[in-house]
Amino acid sequence: MARSRVSIRNQIRILRFRHGEMTQQQLADQVGVTRQTVNAIEGGKYSPSLEVAFRIAHVFGEPLEKVFQFVDAEPGRRG
Amino acid sequence: MSFEEKSVWVEFVSYFIGLGGYLIVAGRMLSNGVSALPPYVPVFAVAVVFIVAVNIVGHIVAAATSRSDEVDERDRLIGWRAESGSSWILGFGVIGAITALIFSVGSVWVAHLLLISLFVSEVTKNVLQIVYYRRGI
C-alpha cells in the first residue's frame, strides 16, 4: 500500500508577528522547547508532538487548527 | 546551532579522529604481523584518552557558546531515530565476533571486528543525527 505524502503547515511566523513581533526565543521559552526547535517547526522541518502543538496554540490564544493545518499532498486520493 | 547539535559534532569529531586513528594504526600493526593483543593496549589507551579529552573540551566550549543545554522532544526524537538507524551495525559486529570465536579466529581479529563495528555504528549515528538536524525529521 502506497503511503500518502502529507505535511503540516503552520501560521507561527504570522502569529508571532501579530503578537508584538514575538521572537522565536520568546516563543520557545513559553512553550518549553529550544529556539532551534521553534525554527524547525516554523520552517516545516519538524512536526511537533500534540502537546507542543497545543502549547504553541495556547501561547497565541488560538485554536489548534488556526495555527496548524493538515495538508494532503495527494489531493485527488480518496480513502 | 543548539547545544545538542554541537554535542553531536563533538562526538563525531572525537570518534572519527580518535577511534579512526586507532584503527589505522592497528591496521598497520596487523599487516606487520602483530598477532597478540597486549601491544595494542597502549595505542587503544591513547585513543580513549584522546576521545575523552576532546569530549570534555568540546562540551565545555559547546556549553559556553550555547544559550541553554536543555534537551527537548526534537533532540530526543533525533537521538532515537539515529540510534535505531545505526545500532544494527554494532549488532552485526557482535554476531560476527561470536561467529569468529566459534571458528577459532584469533582474539586480535575478534577484538578489532568489535571495535570496527562500534566505530562505524557510532559514526553512522552521529552522521544521521547531523542530517536530521540539518534537513529536518
Backbone of each chain as ProteinMPNN parsed JSONL, in Angstrom:
{"seq_chain_A": "MARSRVSIRNQIRILRFRHGEMTQQQLADQVGVTRQTVNAIEGGKYSPSLEVAFRIAHVFGEPLEKVFQFVDAEPGRRG", "coords_chain_A": {"N_chain_A": [[0.842, -1.19, 0.0], [0.662, 2.145, -0.96], [2.184, 4.907, 0.661], [0.72, 7.887, 1.691], [1.835, 11.184, 0.885], [2.148, 13.568, 3.205], [1.839, 16.77, 4.816], [2.351, 19.199, 7.385], [1.258, 22.353, 7.636], [1.95, 25.622, 8.971], [1.07, 28.608, 10.83], [2.795, 30.033, 12.343], [4.812, 31.979, 12.047], [3.401, 34.238, 11.118], [1.628, 34.582, 13.231], [3.4, 35.116, 15.315], [4.326, 37.582, 14.466], [1.997, 39.063, 14.668], [1.673, 39.071, 17.365], [3.051, 41.177, 18.762], [5.494, 41.088, 17.421], [6.843, 38.817, 18.374], [9.719, 37.022, 19.332], [11.447, 34.057, 18.107], [12.823, 32.899, 20.181], [11.48, 33.865, 22.444], [8.99, 32.647, 22.106], [9.803, 29.99, 22.193], [10.744, 29.819, 24.844], [8.351, 30.126, 26.243], [6.938, 27.916, 25.424], [8.548, 25.807, 26.081], [10.595, 24.564, 24.657], [13.565, 24.373, 22.559], [14.999, 27.234, 20.837], [15.849, 26.481, 18.333], [14.185, 24.358, 17.764], [11.689, 25.588, 17.547], [12.257, 27.103, 15.295], [12.657, 25.015, 13.451], [10.098, 23.869, 13.405], [8.59, 26.014, 12.454], [9.727, 26.304, 9.939], [8.834, 24.039, 8.709], [10.314, 21.744, 8.992], [10.073, 20.012, 11.021], [7.571, 18.192, 12.612], [5.697, 18.938, 15.346], [5.033, 17.368, 18.586], [1.74, 16.502, 19.771], [1.278, 17.706, 22.215], [3.152, 19.854, 22.311], [2.243, 21.267, 20.101], [-0.3, 22.054, 20.998], [0.516, 23.663, 23.109], [1.808, 25.749, 21.775], [-0.347, 26.84, 20.358], [-1.819, 27.662, 22.536], [-0.212, 29.692, 23.612], [-0.555, 31.653, 21.696], [-3.219, 32.042, 21.972], [-5.062, 30.883, 20.298], [-7.201, 28.559, 18.492], [-6.145, 25.175, 17.824], [-6.31, 24.454, 15.077], [-6.08, 26.847, 13.801], [-3.492, 27.454, 13.966], [-2.019, 25.257, 13.072], [-2.225, 23.451, 10.024], [-3.43, 20.643, 8.367], [-2.191, 19.223, 5.471], [-2.824, 17.414, 2.657], [-0.732, 15.892, 0.402], [-1.581, 14.545, -1.787], [-4.13, 15.399, -3.268], [-6.136, 14.311, -4.871], [-6.557, 11.797, -3.98], [-8.608, 9.26, -2.617], [-10.117, 7.936, 0.339]], "CA_chain_A": [[0.0, 0.0, 0.0], [1.481, 3.355, -1.04], [1.965, 5.828, 1.764], [0.406, 9.225, 1.219], [2.756, 12.241, 1.32], [1.386, 14.607, 3.901], [2.656, 17.734, 5.531], [1.602, 20.079, 8.277], [1.649, 23.757, 7.504], [1.643, 26.384, 10.186], [0.984, 30.073, 10.719], [3.526, 30.541, 13.511], [5.525, 33.224, 11.724], [2.408, 35.322, 11.06], [1.105, 34.789, 14.593], [4.448, 35.797, 16.1], [4.337, 38.977, 14.025], [0.792, 39.702, 15.209], [1.795, 39.163, 18.829], [4.134, 42.093, 19.132], [6.753, 40.627, 16.812], [7.457, 37.883, 19.316], [10.863, 36.32, 18.736], [11.415, 32.59, 18.227], [13.313, 32.559, 21.514], [10.401, 34.129, 23.405], [8.001, 31.575, 21.935], [10.431, 28.748, 22.675], [10.762, 29.866, 26.309], [6.984, 29.934, 26.762], [6.464, 26.572, 25.076], [9.412, 24.836, 26.747], [11.48, 23.881, 23.707], [14.672, 25.246, 22.179], [14.717, 28.132, 19.72], [16.087, 25.734, 17.1], [13.001, 23.532, 17.505], [10.666, 26.508, 17.017], [12.689, 27.416, 13.928], [12.411, 23.828, 12.619], [8.643, 23.744, 13.241], [8.168, 27.126, 11.595], [10.209, 26.035, 8.579], [8.268, 22.779, 8.195], [11.304, 20.665, 9.053], [9.746, 19.13, 12.145], [6.18, 18.217, 13.069], [5.781, 18.791, 16.803], [4.086, 16.472, 19.258], [0.434, 17.125, 20.017], [1.401, 18.558, 23.408], [3.835, 21.104, 21.942], [1.333, 21.981, 19.193], [-1.311, 22.702, 21.835], [1.169, 24.732, 23.887], [2.028, 26.883, 20.864], [-1.663, 27.441, 20.127], [-2.213, 28.31, 23.8], [0.554, 30.943, 23.734], [-1.163, 32.645, 20.806], [-4.634, 32.156, 22.292], [-5.81, 30.489, 19.096], [-7.442, 27.113, 18.412], [-5.049, 24.447, 17.164], [-6.429, 24.449, 13.611], [-5.69, 28.164, 13.271], [-2.027, 27.501, 13.988], [-1.517, 24.163, 12.216], [-3.164, 22.921, 9.04], [-3.041, 19.378, 7.745], [-2.255, 19.331, 4.008], [-2.564, 16.147, 1.983], [-0.006, 16.172, -0.841], [-2.275, 13.855, -2.875], [-5.497, 15.86, -3.082], [-7.083, 13.501, -5.621], [-6.655, 10.478, -3.373], [-9.788, 9.044, -1.776], [-9.889, 6.916, 1.354]], "C_chain_A": [[0.88, 1.245, 0.0], [1.143, 4.298, 0.11], [1.764, 7.236, 1.219], [1.433, 10.225, 1.735], [1.936, 13.353, 1.958], [2.339, 15.583, 4.551], [1.746, 18.592, 6.409], [2.138, 21.488, 8.098], [1.318, 24.482, 8.795], [1.687, 27.882, 9.92], [1.791, 30.749, 11.834], [4.21, 31.88, 13.221], [4.571, 34.426, 11.733], [1.9, 35.64, 12.465], [2.141, 35.46, 15.491], [4.457, 37.28, 15.78], [3.163, 39.73, 14.646], [0.841, 39.854, 16.733], [3.035, 39.963, 19.21], [5.488, 41.682, 18.615], [7.548, 39.775, 17.804], [8.618, 37.149, 18.641], [10.686, 34.797, 18.894], [11.854, 32.168, 19.624], [12.24, 32.76, 22.576], [9.336, 33.041, 23.332], [8.55, 30.256, 22.493], [10.421, 28.691, 24.201], [9.379, 29.594, 26.897], [6.466, 28.518, 26.515], [7.286, 25.494, 25.803], [10.219, 23.981, 25.791], [12.627, 24.831, 23.37], [14.26, 26.14, 21.004], [14.873, 27.394, 18.39], [14.889, 24.859, 16.744], [11.857, 24.4, 16.978], [10.989, 26.848, 15.572], [12.397, 26.252, 12.986], [10.908, 23.627, 12.371], [8.152, 24.796, 12.252], [8.56, 26.88, 10.135], [9.704, 24.733, 7.99], [9.247, 21.627, 8.2], [11.023, 19.678, 10.178], [8.277, 19.305, 12.517], [6.171, 17.968, 14.57], [4.807, 17.764, 17.35], [2.792, 17.237, 19.487], [0.523, 18.103, 21.187], [2.05, 19.901, 23.066], [2.954, 21.937, 21.015], [0.265, 22.725, 20.001], [-0.705, 23.856, 22.635], [1.389, 25.973, 23.022], [0.702, 27.61, 20.623], [-2.118, 28.216, 21.37], [-1.493, 29.647, 23.983], [-0.09, 32.035, 22.892], [-2.648, 32.861, 21.099], [-5.523, 31.813, 21.116], [-6.121, 28.994, 19.17], [-6.355, 26.442, 17.566], [-5.09, 24.561, 15.643], [-6.131, 25.805, 12.979], [-4.173, 28.287, 13.196], [-1.438, 26.457, 13.039], [-2.61, 23.688, 11.269], [-2.587, 21.653, 8.415], [-3.233, 19.509, 6.229], [-1.888, 17.992, 3.408], [-1.93, 16.457, 0.64], [-0.622, 15.46, -2.039], [-3.747, 14.2, -2.789], [-6.535, 14.997, -3.806], [-7.352, 12.146, -4.992], [-7.899, 10.377, -2.497], [-9.53, 7.855, -0.874], [-10.302, 5.562, 0.91]], "O_chain_A": [[1.749, 1.39, 0.86], [-0.019, 4.465, 0.481], [2.541, 7.713, 0.392], [1.862, 10.137, 2.885], [1.122, 13.995, 1.294], [3.5, 15.264, 4.807], [0.539, 18.684, 6.188], [3.304, 21.774, 8.369], [0.512, 24.017, 9.602], [2.256, 28.35, 8.934], [1.51, 31.884, 12.218], [4.187, 32.793, 14.046], [4.887, 35.483, 12.278], [1.759, 36.803, 12.842], [1.79, 36.284, 16.336], [4.575, 38.126, 16.667], [3.3, 40.87, 15.09], [0.126, 40.676, 17.307], [3.935, 39.471, 19.89], [6.508, 41.893, 19.271], [8.739, 39.986, 18.032], [8.495, 36.707, 17.498], [9.886, 34.329, 19.704], [11.331, 31.206, 20.185], [12.096, 31.948, 23.489], [8.841, 32.571, 24.356], [7.844, 29.512, 23.174], [10.128, 27.648, 24.787], [9.249, 28.918, 27.918], [5.666, 27.99, 27.288], [6.781, 24.412, 26.1], [10.498, 22.815, 26.071], [12.655, 25.966, 23.845], [13.309, 25.845, 20.28], [14.13, 27.644, 17.44], [14.604, 24.64, 15.566], [11.139, 23.993, 16.065], [10.1, 26.877, 14.721], [11.945, 26.46, 11.859], [10.498, 23.262, 11.27], [7.394, 24.494, 11.33], [7.811, 27.21, 9.217], [10.102, 24.357, 6.888], [9.047, 20.637, 7.496], [11.666, 18.633, 10.272], [7.802, 20.423, 12.713], [6.591, 16.903, 15.022], [3.875, 17.343, 16.664], [2.757, 18.465, 19.405], [-0.073, 19.18, 21.161], [1.563, 20.954, 23.477], [2.918, 23.163, 21.122], [-0.037, 23.884, 19.72], [-1.337, 24.897, 22.815], [1.184, 27.1, 23.472], [0.638, 28.838, 20.678], [-2.723, 29.283, 21.265], [-2.087, 30.619, 24.45], [-0.168, 33.191, 23.308], [-3.266, 33.764, 20.535], [-6.603, 32.38, 20.953], [-5.402, 28.242, 19.827], [-5.735, 27.071, 16.709], [-4.059, 24.741, 14.995], [-5.95, 25.902, 11.765], [-3.64, 29.117, 12.458], [-0.489, 26.731, 12.304], [-3.769, 23.541, 11.659], [-1.429, 21.605, 7.999], [-4.316, 19.867, 5.766], [-0.785, 17.487, 3.616], [-2.499, 17.188, -0.17], [-0.243, 15.726, -3.179], [-4.542, 13.399, -2.298], [-7.695, 14.956, -3.395], [-8.259, 11.427, -5.412], [-8.206, 11.291, -1.731], [-8.838, 6.905, -1.239], [-10.168, 4.598, 1.664]]}, "seq_chain_B": "MSFEEKSVWVEFVSYFIGLGGYLIVAGRMLSNGVSALPPYVPVFAVAVVFIVAVNIVGHIVAAATSRSDEVDERDRLIGWRAESGSSWILGFGVIGAITALIFSVGSVWVAHLLLISLFVSEVTKNVLQIVYYRRGI", "coords_chain_B": {"N_chain_B": [[22.924, 27.046, 16.219], [22.005, 24.382, 18.283], [22.819, 23.314, 21.693], [22.743, 20.52, 21.838], [23.117, 19.748, 19.167], [25.658, 20.725, 18.701], [26.96, 19.115, 20.516], [26.696, 16.631, 19.287], [28.332, 17.015, 17.055], [30.791, 17.281, 18.357], [31.097, 14.703, 19.464], [31.166, 13.247, 17.08], [33.541, 14.19, 15.814], [35.432, 13.463, 17.782], [35.208, 10.64, 17.867], [35.699, 10.022, 15.182], [38.316, 10.918, 14.703], [39.739, 9.915, 16.968], [39.026, 7.056, 17.413], [39.075, 6.281, 14.756], [41.709, 6.943, 14.068], [43.05, 5.184, 15.753], [42.27, 2.736, 14.617], [43.516, 2.873, 12.12], [46.242, 2.84, 12.857], [46.256, 0.369, 14.183], [45.604, -1.278, 12.075], [47.9, -1.111, 10.516], [49.683, -2.3, 12.276], [48.612, -4.88, 12.394], [49.005, -5.662, 9.748], [51.711, -5.83, 9.797], [52.101, -8.103, 11.143], [51.599, -8.291, 13.898], [50.218, -10.201, 16.189], [49.358, -10.573, 18.769], [47.392, -9.395, 21.527], [48.301, -7.58, 23.671], [50.288, -5.557, 22.691], [48.599, -3.741, 21.455], [47.164, -2.485, 23.382], [48.313, -0.092, 24.728], [48.145, 1.737, 22.591], [45.414, 1.814, 22.144], [44.621, 2.836, 24.589], [45.644, 5.432, 24.451], [44.017, 6.408, 22.399], [41.511, 6.307, 23.662], [41.884, 8.13, 25.774], [42.281, 10.434, 24.251], [39.757, 10.644, 23.008], [38.093, 11.061, 25.256], [39.201, 13.466, 26.236], [38.78, 15.265, 24.077], [36.003, 15.219, 24.073], [35.41, 16.327, 26.601], [36.581, 18.938, 26.47], [35.324, 19.867, 24.148], [32.586, 19.796, 24.865], [32.571, 21.64, 26.919], [33.182, 23.982, 25.519], [30.965, 23.967, 23.791], [28.878, 24.294, 25.625], [29.517, 26.784, 26.646], [29.09, 28.403, 24.477], [26.454, 28.207, 23.949], [23.009, 29.001, 24.482], [21.353, 27.513, 26.11], [21.449, 24.327, 27.704], [19.454, 22.547, 27.52], [17.486, 19.672, 26.68], [15.134, 18.932, 24.25], [11.96, 17.64, 22.896], [12.427, 17.267, 20.157], [15.209, 16.902, 19.972], [15.398, 14.505, 21.408], [13.872, 12.766, 19.769], [15.373, 12.807, 17.403], [17.722, 11.67, 18.373], [16.784, 9.066, 19.076], [15.901, 8.077, 16.569], [18.269, 8.129, 15.082], [19.765, 6.357, 16.555], [18.299, 3.978, 16.239], [18.714, 3.656, 13.579], [21.337, 2.983, 13.361], [22.235, 1.176, 15.249], [22.039, -1.476, 14.509], [24.349, -2.047, 13.154], [26.395, -2.397, 15.032], [25.254, -4.601, 16.221], [25.45, -6.536, 14.162], [28.213, -6.687, 14.114], [28.769, -7.817, 16.621], [27.524, -10.315, 16.356], [29.082, -11.253, 14.255], [31.55, -11.379, 15.565], [31.064, -13.354, 17.491], [30.592, -15.501, 15.806], [33.111, -15.639, 14.644], [34.618, -16.429, 16.856], [33.589, -18.976, 17.251], [34.706, -20.241, 15.089], [37.294, -20.274, 15.862], [38.91, -18.006, 15.346], [41.617, -15.697, 15.656], [42.065, -13.823, 18.727], [42.811, -11.167, 18.473], [41.799, -10.367, 16.025], [39.076, -10.707, 16.446], [38.599, -8.851, 18.485], [39.151, -6.472, 17.115], [37.272, -6.565, 15.117], [34.989, -6.113, 16.612], [35.592, -3.526, 17.541], [35.697, -2.09, 15.132], [33.048, -2.345, 14.265], [31.797, -0.968, 16.336], [32.899, 1.577, 15.933], [31.966, 2.23, 13.292], [29.233, 2.114, 13.764], [28.831, 4.165, 15.696], [29.77, 6.446, 14.315], [28.015, 6.433, 12.153], [25.627, 6.875, 13.528], [26.08, 9.49, 14.507], [26.328, 10.872, 12.071], [23.765, 10.483, 10.985], [22.278, 11.87, 12.915], [23.235, 14.49, 12.508], [22.381, 14.897, 9.882], [19.576, 14.753, 10.263], [19.234, 16.97, 11.943], [19.997, 19.034, 10.222], [18.509, 18.695, 7.787], [15.96, 18.188, 8.599], [13.29, 16.36, 10.26]], "CA_chain_B": [[23.081, 25.612, 16.477], [21.701, 24.093, 19.696], [23.862, 22.606, 22.436], [22.7, 19.108, 21.475], [23.719, 19.564, 17.845], [27.114, 20.908, 18.894], [27.416, 17.911, 21.223], [26.802, 15.57, 18.273], [29.54, 17.309, 16.272], [31.955, 16.972, 19.213], [31.211, 13.242, 19.496], [31.56, 12.794, 15.735], [34.967, 14.505, 15.61], [36.253, 12.68, 18.704], [35.223, 9.236, 17.424], [36.3, 9.899, 13.852], [39.78, 11.067, 14.809], [40.28, 9.025, 17.999], [38.884, 5.631, 17.103], [39.539, 6.1, 13.374], [43.169, 6.953, 14.11], [43.492, 3.919, 16.353], [42.072, 1.637, 13.654], [44.566, 2.98, 11.091], [47.494, 2.348, 13.474], [46.077, -1.068, 14.434], [45.646, -1.941, 10.763], [49.317, -1.221, 10.133], [50.295, -3.304, 13.159], [48.132, -6.196, 11.943], [49.669, -6.003, 8.478], [53.102, -6.148, 10.119], [52.126, -9.411, 11.794], [51.423, -8.268, 15.357], [49.013, -11.015, 16.373], [48.977, -10.629, 20.186], [46.624, -8.204, 21.924], [48.965, -6.597, 24.549], [50.877, -4.363, 22.053], [47.562, -2.805, 21.009], [46.53, -1.848, 24.549], [48.702, 1.313, 24.923], [47.623, 2.548, 21.475], [43.989, 1.989, 22.398], [44.509, 3.727, 25.754], [45.865, 6.803, 23.95], [42.814, 6.771, 21.647], [40.423, 6.542, 24.629], [42.19, 9.395, 26.452], [42.031, 11.489, 23.269], [38.302, 10.774, 22.837], [37.553, 11.671, 26.477], [39.673, 14.853, 26.307], [38.063, 16.053, 23.063], [34.608, 15.339, 24.516], [35.332, 17.276, 27.724], [36.854, 20.291, 25.976], [34.274, 20.21, 23.172], [31.315, 20.074, 25.544], [32.727, 22.912, 27.658], [33.047, 25.042, 24.511], [29.574, 23.949, 23.324], [28.031, 24.862, 26.681], [29.845, 28.207, 26.786], [28.614, 29.15, 23.309], [25.032, 27.932, 23.753], [22.15, 29.699, 25.437], [20.814, 26.543, 27.058], [21.851, 22.947, 27.41], [18.265, 21.708, 27.671], [17.143, 18.744, 25.591], [13.679, 18.906, 24.075], [11.423, 16.449, 22.233], [13.062, 17.096, 18.843], [16.525, 16.304, 20.223], [15.195, 13.098, 21.791], [13.412, 12.018, 18.595], [16.527, 12.667, 16.509], [18.606, 10.681, 19.006], [16.185, 7.731, 18.962], [15.904, 7.634, 15.164], [19.654, 7.876, 14.677], [20.173, 5.138, 17.271], [17.671, 2.807, 15.609], [19.243, 3.519, 12.227], [22.76, 2.647, 13.372], [22.594, 0.158, 16.245], [22.128, -2.795, 13.863], [25.734, -2.263, 12.693], [27.094, -3.0, 16.178], [24.663, -5.935, 16.384], [26.095, -7.429, 13.187], [29.596, -6.871, 14.547], [28.779, -8.758, 17.75], [27.231, -11.651, 15.795], [30.281, -11.634, 13.502], [32.604, -11.726, 16.531], [30.7, -14.66, 18.07], [30.836, -16.485, 14.746], [34.566, -15.78, 14.507], [35.097, -17.213, 18.012], [33.211, -20.38, 17.007], [35.669, -20.79, 14.127], [38.625, -20.131, 16.471], [39.695, -16.902, 14.773], [42.451, -15.087, 16.69], [41.379, -12.822, 19.554], [43.124, -9.819, 17.988], [40.859, -10.084, 14.93], [37.728, -10.594, 17.033], [38.551, -7.566, 19.197], [39.102, -5.37, 16.157], [35.971, -6.617, 14.44], [34.066, -5.423, 17.529], [35.92, -2.094, 17.544], [35.298, -1.509, 13.842], [31.584, -2.224, 14.235], [31.469, 0.129, 17.252], [33.292, 2.818, 15.257], [31.043, 2.506, 12.177], [27.915, 2.348, 14.36], [28.807, 5.491, 16.326], [29.91, 7.482, 13.292], [26.746, 6.448, 11.409], [24.641, 7.531, 14.395], [26.35, 10.927, 14.503], [26.018, 11.409, 10.738], [22.3, 10.528, 10.88], [21.804, 12.973, 13.759], [23.561, 15.756, 11.839], [21.47, 15.003, 8.722], [18.234, 15.077, 10.774], [19.242, 18.353, 12.432], [20.13, 19.965, 9.104], [17.476, 18.547, 6.745], [14.637, 18.025, 9.194], [12.921, 14.986, 10.597]], "C_chain_B": [[22.872, 25.349, 17.977], [22.868, 23.347, 20.359], [23.914, 21.145, 22.013], [23.36, 18.85, 20.125], [25.241, 19.744, 17.925], [27.711, 19.673, 19.561], [27.611, 16.745, 20.244], [28.063, 15.77, 17.429], [30.808, 16.956, 17.061], [32.183, 15.461, 19.246], [31.725, 12.708, 18.163], [33.061, 13.008, 15.518], [35.842, 13.625, 16.506], [36.341, 11.215, 18.273], [35.971, 9.083, 16.104], [37.818, 9.965, 13.931], [40.373, 10.044, 15.782], [40.245, 7.558, 17.621], [39.352, 5.329, 15.668], [41.053, 6.041, 13.311], [43.717, 5.656, 14.681], [43.4, 2.78, 15.333], [43.105, 1.672, 12.525], [45.886, 2.411, 11.63], [47.416, 0.832, 13.679], [46.138, -1.86, 13.123], [47.075, -2.144, 10.29], [50.028, -2.281, 10.976], [49.887, -4.717, 12.736], [48.837, -6.627, 10.659], [51.142, -6.32, 8.678], [53.229, -7.431, 10.945], [52.035, -9.404, 13.309], [50.112, -8.977, 15.678], [48.607, -11.194, 17.836], [48.296, -9.329, 20.578], [47.405, -7.166, 22.737], [49.609, -5.397, 23.837], [49.845, -3.322, 21.607], [46.994, -1.977, 22.165], [46.978, -0.393, 24.739], [48.179, 2.231, 23.818], [46.138, 2.836, 21.703], [43.767, 2.942, 23.573], [44.684, 5.187, 25.328], [44.615, 7.288, 23.213], [41.659, 7.11, 22.596], [40.633, 7.871, 25.348], [41.909, 10.573, 25.524], [40.525, 11.737, 23.128], [37.68, 11.487, 24.051], [37.937, 13.154, 26.548], [38.928, 15.741, 25.317], [36.61, 16.265, 23.485], [34.469, 16.357, 25.647], [35.498, 18.712, 27.226], [35.731, 20.747, 25.039], [32.955, 20.555, 23.836], [31.384, 21.346, 26.391], [32.534, 24.083, 26.686], [31.596, 25.133, 24.034], [28.65, 24.596, 24.343], [28.257, 26.368, 26.805], [29.278, 29.035, 25.643], [27.132, 28.882, 23.011], [24.222, 28.635, 24.829], [21.652, 28.75, 26.53], [21.301, 25.157, 26.685], [20.668, 21.992, 27.587], [18.031, 20.85, 26.431], [15.629, 18.738, 25.46], [13.258, 17.696, 23.24], [12.066, 16.195, 20.861], [14.442, 16.455, 18.983], [16.388, 14.818, 20.547], [14.784, 12.25, 20.597], [14.567, 11.77, 17.619], [17.499, 11.62, 17.066], [18.083, 9.263, 18.837], [16.252, 7.211, 17.527], [17.313, 7.3, 14.683], [20.161, 6.581, 15.308], [19.598, 3.9, 16.58], [18.195, 2.588, 14.192], [20.702, 3.08, 12.184], [23.111, 1.472, 14.292], [22.725, -1.245, 15.642], [23.56, -3.098, 13.417], [26.553, -2.925, 13.807], [26.575, -4.416, 16.415], [25.295, -6.947, 15.44], [27.544, -7.714, 13.584], [29.701, -7.889, 15.666], [28.524, -10.179, 17.251], [28.438, -12.166, 15.01], [31.397, -12.084, 14.426], [32.334, -13.099, 17.158], [30.979, -15.772, 17.056], [32.335, -16.738, 14.585], [35.149, -16.623, 15.642], [34.787, -18.697, 17.829], [34.231, -21.05, 16.084], [37.122, -20.577, 14.574], [39.521, -19.103, 15.77], [40.45, -16.223, 15.92], [41.745, -13.949, 17.426], [41.636, -11.395, 19.07], [42.178, -9.41, 16.864], [39.439, -9.878, 15.464], [37.577, -9.233, 17.724], [38.419, -6.408, 18.214], [37.847, -5.382, 15.313], [34.928, -5.887, 15.294], [34.321, -3.909, 17.526], [35.497, -1.412, 16.251], [33.777, -1.332, 13.796], [31.111, -1.117, 15.182], [31.748, 1.472, 16.581], [32.286, 3.182, 14.165], [29.646, 2.835, 12.72], [27.819, 3.761, 14.948], [28.883, 6.611, 15.305], [28.618, 7.58, 12.467], [25.667, 7.158, 12.218], [24.83, 9.05, 14.378], [25.997, 11.566, 13.16], [24.498, 11.52, 10.559], [21.737, 11.683, 11.708], [22.04, 14.321, 13.074], [22.63, 15.974, 10.645], [20.071, 15.392, 9.189], [18.174, 16.514, 11.29], [19.236, 19.343, 11.272], [18.946, 19.926, 8.137], [16.072, 18.4, 7.304], [14.309, 16.57, 9.422], [11.411, 14.832, 10.499]], "O_chain_B": [[23.48, 26.002, 18.825], [23.764, 22.83, 19.693], [24.997, 20.585, 21.846], [24.074, 17.862, 19.953], [26.002, 19.008, 17.296], [28.812, 19.238, 19.224], [28.566, 15.976, 20.36], [28.773, 14.811, 17.126], [31.765, 16.409, 16.513], [33.309, 14.99, 19.081], [32.596, 11.839, 18.116], [33.763, 12.094, 15.083], [36.865, 13.103, 16.062], [37.416, 10.617, 18.309], [36.763, 8.158, 15.921], [38.519, 9.169, 13.305], [41.37, 9.389, 15.477], [41.279, 6.898, 17.519], [39.937, 4.28, 15.397], [41.625, 5.21, 12.605], [44.695, 5.098, 14.184], [44.318, 1.971, 15.199], [43.522, 0.625, 12.031], [46.556, 1.619, 10.967], [48.367, 0.104, 13.393], [46.662, -2.974, 13.081], [47.425, -3.19, 9.743], [50.852, -3.048, 10.479], [50.71, -5.633, 12.721], [49.216, -7.787, 10.497], [51.759, -6.988, 7.849], [54.319, -7.795, 11.386], [52.359, -10.405, 13.949], [49.031, -8.428, 15.469], [47.629, -11.882, 18.126], [48.595, -8.275, 20.017], [47.203, -5.97, 22.527], [49.487, -4.283, 24.346], [50.184, -2.156, 21.406], [46.419, -0.91, 21.955], [46.124, 0.478, 24.899], [47.812, 3.376, 24.083], [45.668, 3.953, 21.484], [42.842, 3.754, 23.557], [43.959, 6.067, 25.791], [44.199, 8.435, 23.377], [40.922, 8.071, 22.372], [39.693, 8.647, 25.518], [41.364, 11.59, 25.953], [40.071, 12.881, 23.127], [36.855, 12.389, 23.9], [37.104, 13.998, 26.878], [38.494, 16.839, 25.667], [36.048, 17.343, 23.286], [33.531, 17.155, 25.659], [34.678, 19.584, 27.513], [35.253, 21.877, 25.133], [32.278, 21.496, 23.425], [30.384, 22.043, 26.559], [31.824, 25.044, 26.983], [31.054, 26.228, 23.889], [27.749, 25.354, 23.982], [27.319, 27.131, 27.036], [29.013, 30.226, 25.807], [26.62, 29.274, 21.962], [24.695, 28.838, 25.948], [21.543, 29.119, 27.699], [21.533, 24.852, 25.516], [20.849, 20.789, 27.779], [18.333, 21.244, 25.305], [14.919, 18.559, 26.449], [14.078, 16.837, 22.915], [12.228, 15.045, 20.453], [14.801, 15.57, 18.206], [17.14, 13.983, 20.044], [15.284, 11.138, 20.425], [14.719, 10.673, 17.082], [18.028, 10.792, 16.324], [18.841, 8.355, 18.495], [16.612, 6.057, 17.291], [17.524, 6.318, 13.971], [20.888, 5.811, 14.681], [20.297, 2.911, 16.363], [18.132, 1.478, 13.665], [21.248, 2.832, 11.109], [24.159, 0.846, 14.133], [23.428, -2.097, 16.185], [23.946, -4.262, 13.311], [27.299, -3.875, 13.57], [27.338, -5.318, 16.762], [25.634, -8.061, 15.839], [28.04, -8.828, 13.415], [30.604, -8.725, 15.673], [29.202, -11.123, 17.654], [28.782, -13.346, 15.081], [32.11, -13.043, 14.13], [33.249, -13.903, 17.334], [31.52, -16.826, 17.391], [32.777, -17.874, 14.414], [36.055, -17.429, 15.426], [35.584, -19.564, 18.19], [34.579, -22.219, 16.244], [38.053, -20.684, 13.776], [40.726, -19.306, 15.623], [39.952, -16.187, 17.045], [40.945, -13.214, 16.848], [40.788, -10.518, 19.233], [41.798, -8.244, 16.761], [38.704, -9.005, 15.004], [36.563, -8.554, 17.567], [37.659, -5.47, 18.455], [37.401, -4.336, 14.841], [34.095, -5.143, 14.776], [33.381, -3.114, 17.51], [34.996, -0.288, 16.272], [33.279, -0.301, 13.345], [30.149, -0.41, 14.883], [30.933, 2.391, 16.653], [31.807, 4.315, 14.116], [28.964, 3.72, 12.204], [26.836, 4.465, 14.719], [28.162, 7.604, 15.404], [28.18, 8.679, 12.124], [24.888, 7.942, 11.676], [23.863, 9.801, 14.249], [25.438, 12.662, 13.113], [24.001, 12.523, 10.048], [20.832, 12.389, 11.263], [21.161, 15.183, 13.059], [22.149, 17.084, 10.418], [19.439, 16.261, 8.588], [17.172, 17.2, 11.093], [18.555, 20.367, 11.327], [18.438, 20.966, 7.716], [15.096, 18.48, 6.558], [14.942, 15.67, 8.87], [10.884, 13.747, 10.743]]}, "name": "protein", "num_of_chains": 2, "seq": "MARSRVSIRNQIRILRFRHGEMTQQQLADQVGVTRQTVNAIEGGKYSPSLEVAFRIAHVFGEPLEKVFQFVDAEPGRRGMSFEEKSVWVEFVSYFIGLGGYLIVAGRMLSNGVSALPPYVPVFAVAVVFIVAVNIVGHIVAAATSRSDEVDERDRLIGWRAESGSSWILGFGVIGAITALIFSVGSVWVAHLLLISLFVSEVTKNVLQIVYYRRGI"}
